[in-house]
Amino acid sequence: MADLVPDHYELARSAHLEDKQLFFLQCAMEENCLAASAVVAQESGYGWHLETRRLMRFTARIVNQGDEAFRPFLPKENWVWHGCHM
């Protein structure tokens, strides 16, 4: 992965905070991308979808500066796609 170089100037320029209701973060919740407190809120019952989380959003511009192609460690046929990405 040393050939992959993130553009830290673009990251710093585009970084901002955004508040989102859990209703809009259900996919992230199903993939365990949110803190455990979001799952606790969901399990607490009524109104969980109205709670908010603060996200740090940014653009990820990454350049492959090496002479090798980036190859994931799993072959494509073994990738697991979550339903919300279809």
CNS distance restraints for C-alpha pairs under 8 A (distance, minus, plus):
assign (resid   1 and name CA) (resid  70 and name CA) 7.89 0.50 0.50
assign (resid   3 and name CA) (resid  64 and name CA) 5.47 0.50 0.50
assign (resid   3 and name CA) (resid  65 and name CA) 5.29 0.50 0.50
assign (resid   3 and name CA) (resid  66 and name CA) 4.77 0.50 0.50
assign (resid   4 and name CA) (resid  62 and name CA) 6.41 0.50 0.50
assign (resid   4 and name CA) (resid  63 and name CA) 5.70 0.50 0.50
assign (resid   4 and name CA) (resid  64 and name CA) 4.58 0.50 0.50
assign (resid   4 and name CA) (resid  65 and name CA) 6.35 0.50 0.50
assign (resid   4 and name CA) (resid  66 and name CA) 7.53 0.50 0.50
assign (resid   5 and name CA) (resid  62 and name CA) 5.50 0.50 0.50
assign (resid   5 and name CA) (resid  63 and name CA) 5.25 0.50 0.50
assign (resid   5 and name CA) (resid  64 and name CA) 6.33 0.50 0.50
assign (resid   5 and name CA) (resid  65 and name CA) 6.94 0.50 0.50
assign (resid   6 and name CA) (resid  60 and name CA) 7.02 0.50 0.50
assign (resid   6 and name CA) (resid  61 and name CA) 5.89 0.50 0.50
assign (resid   6 and name CA) (resid  62 and name CA) 4.30 0.50 0.50
assign (resid   6 and name CA) (resid  63 and name CA) 6.40 0.50 0.50
assign (resid   7 and name CA) (resid  11 and name CA) 6.40 0.50 0.50
assign (resid   7 and name CA) (resid  60 and name CA) 7.32 0.50 0.50
assign (resid   7 and name CA) (resid  61 and name CA) 5.52 0.50 0.50
assign (resid   7 and name CA) (resid  62 and name CA) 5.97 0.50 0.50
assign (resid   7 and name CA) (resid  63 and name CA) 7.64 0.50 0.50
assign (resid   8 and name CA) (resid  12 and name CA) 6.09 0.50 0.50
assign (resid   9 and name CA) (resid  13 and name CA) 6.07 0.50 0.50
assign (resid  10 and name CA) (resid  14 and name CA) 6.03 0.50 0.50
assign (resid  10 and name CA) (resid  59 and name CA) 6.75 0.50 0.50
assign (resid  10 and name CA) (resid  60 and name CA) 7.49 0.50 0.50
assign (resid  10 and name CA) (resid  61 and name CA) 6.98 0.50 0.50
assign (resid  11 and name CA) (resid  15 and name CA) 5.95 0.50 0.50
assign (resid  11 and name CA) (resid  58 and name CA) 5.78 0.50 0.50
assign (resid  11 and name CA) (resid  59 and name CA) 5.61 0.50 0.50
assign (resid  11 and name CA) (resid  60 and name CA) 6.22 0.50 0.50
assign (resid  11 and name CA) (resid  61 and name CA) 7.54 0.50 0.50
assign (resid  12 and name CA) (resid  58 and name CA) 7.80 0.50 0.50
assign (resid  14 and name CA) (resid  57 and name CA) 7.68 0.50 0.50
assign (resid  14 and name CA) (resid  58 and name CA) 5.10 0.50 0.50
assign (resid  14 and name CA) (resid  59 and name CA) 5.88 0.50 0.50
assign (resid  15 and name CA) (resid  56 and name CA) 6.69 0.50 0.50
assign (resid  15 and name CA) (resid  57 and name CA) 5.57 0.50 0.50
assign (resid  15 and name CA) (resid  58 and name CA) 4.37 0.50 0.50
assign (resid  15 and name CA) (resid  59 and name CA) 7.24 0.50 0.50
assign (resid  16 and name CA) (resid  56 and name CA) 5.71 0.50 0.50
assign (resid  16 and name CA) (resid  57 and name CA) 5.45 0.50 0.50
assign (resid  16 and name CA) (resid  58 and name CA) 6.58 0.50 0.50
assign (resid  17 and name CA) (resid  54 and name CA) 6.54 0.50 0.50
assign (resid  17 and name CA) (resid  55 and name CA) 5.58 0.50 0.50
assign (resid  17 and name CA) (resid  56 and name CA) 4.62 0.50 0.50
assign (resid  17 and name CA) (resid  57 and name CA) 6.09 0.50 0.50
assign (resid  18 and name CA) (resid  54 and name CA) 5.60 0.50 0.50
assign (resid  18 and name CA) (resid  55 and name CA) 5.18 0.50 0.50
assign (resid  18 and name CA) (resid  56 and name CA) 6.40 0.50 0.50
assign (resid  18 and name CA) (resid  57 and name CA) 6.91 0.50 0.50
assign (resid  19 and name CA) (resid  52 and name CA) 6.21 0.50 0.50
assign (resid  19 and name CA) (resid  53 and name CA) 5.63 0.50 0.50
assign (resid  19 and name CA) (resid  54 and name CA) 4.42 0.50 0.50
assign (resid  19 and name CA) (resid  55 and name CA) 6.13 0.50 0.50
assign (resid  20 and name CA) (resid  24 and name CA) 6.64 0.50 0.50
assign (resid  20 and name CA) (resid  25 and name CA) 7.36 0.50 0.50
assign (resid  20 and name CA) (resid  52 and name CA) 5.26 0.50 0.50
assign (resid  20 and name CA) (resid  53 and name CA) 5.55 0.50 0.50
assign (resid  20 and name CA) (resid  54 and name CA) 6.47 0.50 0.50
assign (resid  20 and name CA) (resid  55 and name CA) 7.37 0.50 0.50
assign (resid  21 and name CA) (resid  25 and name CA) 6.92 0.50 0.50
assign (resid  21 and name CA) (resid  49 and name CA) 6.35 0.50 0.50
assign (resid  21 and name CA) (resid  50 and name CA) 5.45 0.50 0.50
assign (resid  21 and name CA) (resid  51 and name CA) 5.46 0.50 0.50
assign (resid  21 and name CA) (resid  52 and name CA) 4.15 0.50 0.50
assign (resid  21 and name CA) (resid  53 and name CA) 6.39 0.50 0.50
assign (resid  22 and name CA) (resid  26 and name CA) 6.33 0.50 0.50
assign (resid  22 and name CA) (resid  38 and name CA) 7.61 0.50 0.50
assign (resid  22 and name CA) (resid  48 and name CA) 7.13 0.50 0.50
assign (resid  22 and name CA) (resid  49 and name CA) 4.80 0.50 0.50
assign (resid  22 and name CA) (resid  50 and name CA) 6.25 0.50 0.50
assign (resid  22 and name CA) (resid  51 and name CA) 5.82 0.50 0.50
assign (resid  22 and name CA) (resid  52 and name CA) 5.73 0.50 0.50
assign (resid  22 and name CA) (resid  53 and name CA) 6.94 0.50 0.50
assign (resid  23 and name CA) (resid  49 and name CA) 4.49 0.50 0.50
assign (resid  23 and name CA) (resid  50 and name CA) 6.62 0.50 0.50
assign (resid  25 and name CA) (resid  29 and name CA) 6.16 0.50 0.50
assign (resid  26 and name CA) (resid  30 and name CA) 6.16 0.50 0.50
assign (resid  27 and name CA) (resid  31 and name CA) 6.34 0.50 0.50
assign (resid  27 and name CA) (resid  84 and name CA) 6.08 0.50 0.50
assign (resid  28 and name CA) (resid  32 and name CA) 6.23 0.50 0.50
assign (resid  28 and name CA) (resid  33 and name CA) 5.03 0.50 0.50
assign (resid  28 and name CA) (resid  34 and name CA) 6.29 0.50 0.50
assign (resid  29 and name CA) (resid  33 and name CA) 5.80 0.50 0.50
assign (resid  29 and name CA) (resid  34 and name CA) 5.51 0.50 0.50
assign (resid  29 and name CA) (resid  38 and name CA) 7.38 0.50 0.50
assign (resid  29 and name CA) (resid  39 and name CA) 7.17 0.50 0.50
assign (resid  34 and name CA) (resid  38 and name CA) 6.40 0.50 0.50
assign (resid  34 and name CA) (resid  39 and name CA) 8.00 0.50 0.50
assign (resid  35 and name CA) (resid  39 and name CA) 7.43 0.50 0.50
assign (resid  36 and name CA) (resid  40 and name CA) 6.41 0.50 0.50
assign (resid  37 and name CA) (resid  41 and name CA) 6.13 0.50 0.50
assign (resid  38 and name CA) (resid  42 and name CA) 6.27 0.50 0.50
assign (resid  39 and name CA) (resid  43 and name CA) 6.20 0.50 0.50
assign (resid  40 and name CA) (resid  44 and name CA) 6.15 0.50 0.50
assign (resid  41 and name CA) (resid  45 and name CA) 7.36 0.50 0.50
assign (resid  41 and name CA) (resid  48 and name CA) 5.49 0.50 0.50
assign (resid  41 and name CA) (resid  51 and name CA) 7.88 0.50 0.50
assign (resid  42 and name CA) (resid  48 and name CA) 5.06 0.50 0.50
assign (resid  42 and name CA) (resid  49 and name CA) 7.17 0.50 0.50
assign (resid  43 and name CA) (resid  48 and name CA) 7.89 0.50 0.50
assign (resid  44 and name CA) (resid  48 and name CA) 7.05 0.50 0.50
assign (resid  47 and name CA) (resid  51 and name CA) 7.33 0.50 0.50
assign (resid  64 and name CA) (resid  69 and name CA) 7.85 0.50 0.50
assign (resid  64 and name CA) (resid  70 and name CA) 7.62 0.50 0.50
assign (resid  74 and name CA) (resid  78 and name CA) 6.25 0.50 0.50
assign (resid  74 and name CA) (resid  79 and name CA) 6.88 0.50 0.50
assign (resid  75 and name CA) (resid  79 and name CA) 6.99 0.50 0.50
assign (resid  81 and name CA) (resid  85 and name CA) 6.87 0.50 0.50
assign (resid  81 and name CA) (resid  86 and name CA) 7.64 0.50 0.50
assign (resid  82 and name CA) (resid  86 and name CA) 7.26 0.50 0.50
